[in-house]
């Protein structure tokens, strides 16, 4: 995704390198890095420039970005779908409890509950399908 954004949105051509172990500690000067997920927690104040890739994709395309999706290559039994949705609901209902435990541990300064409730969308709707299709189209042009 960041390669698509670099080319199509920011109009830059950086020298791409694969990340090394503990690369987060090596970001300085003109070096930049893509850090995603919970690895970003606690880094908010460490670097002067931070970009939310989903937000940048939205600016470029007007569509949401799909970072992950549960998919199947065959029809699933209704019982499985019901159990899966029940497990998802159980996890979502536990966001406050889990985030309180994480906050109490002092592991992250990030408001984990806010992140999980406001920065992640859990439904795969038509705009997300369009965003995914557009992303796959952009990948072909790299």
N, C-alpha and C positions, 0 to 999 in steps of 0.2 A: 504494500500500500504506500509506504513512504517513497518508493521509487516512482510510483505513479504521481504522487503529489509533487515530488521534486521536479519532474518533467513537465507536467500539465498545469500545476497550480503555482509553484514558486519559481518556475523557469530557471532552475539551476542544474548543474551537472557535477555533483560531488564525486570524489574518488571513493567508491564503495569498498568497504573491508568487512570481513566476517568478524563478529564479536569474539573477544577472548574472555577467558575466565576473569571475573571481577572487573570487567570493562567499565563499569559505572565509576570506578575510582580513577580511571585514566582520562576522563573527560576534562579537557582544559584547552585554552587557546582557541584554535580553529577546529578542534575536534568536536564532533557531535555524535550522538548515539540515539538509537531507538530503544527506549525502555518501556516495557508494557506491563500491565497487570499490577499485582501487588508488589512487584519490584520497584515501582515508582513511589510507594508509600514511604514517607519520610524524606524524600528528595526535593520537596516543594521549594525550599529556601536555598538549596545548595547551588542551583544553577540559575543564571540571570534570564535565560530564555527557555521557555517550555511551551510546547504546542500539543494540543489535544488532537490526535490524528482524526478522530471521528468528526470533530468540529471543523477541521480543515477540509475534510472530504465533503462535509455539508456545504461549506462555502463554495467549493469548486462545482459541485453537482446539484445542490439543492435536495439531495437524498441522504438517508441514513446509511451508515456502513455496517455490514454484518461481519463481526470479528469471529464469531463462532456460531455453530448451528448443529443441532442434533438432526441427522438425516438417516434415511434407510434406503436401500436399493430394492426393496420389495414392500408390498403392503404389510402393515403390522396388525396383529389382532387387536380388536377393540379393548380387550382386557389389558394388554400391554400398555396401550396409550393411556388408559385410565390410571394404571399404576404409576406410569411415568409422570403424568400430570399431578398425581397425588404427592409423589416424592418432591416434585418441583415446588408445589405449594407448601409442603412441610419445610423445605429449605428457605423459602421466601418468608414464611411466618417466623422463622428463627433468626432473621437478620439482626434484630435488636439484641437478642440474647448473645449471639456470636460476636457482634461488634462490641458489646459491653465487655465480654471476656477478653477480646483483643486489646481494647483500650486499657483495661485493668492491668494487662501484662506489660504495658509500656513499650510494646514492640514498634508501634507506628504512631506518628503524630497526626496522621490523616484521620478524618472522620469516616470510618469504615462504613457505618450505617448509611450516611449520606451518599457515599460513593455507590454502594450496592443498590440503593433505592432510586437514585437520580441519574447516575451515569451509565447504568446498564438497563436495557430494555429487554424484556424476556419473551416478547411475542414476535413471531415471524410473519409480518403483515405484508401487504402489497407494496408499499414504498420500500421496505427492506428488500423484497425480491427484486424490485427495479434497480436498487442500489447495487445489489450483488451482481445482477446481469451486466450493468454498466461497468463495474469494476473488472469483471472477467473480459469484457471487450477491451478495456484499457490495457490489461495485461498483455494482450496480443500485440499491442503496439510498442512494447518495450524491446 
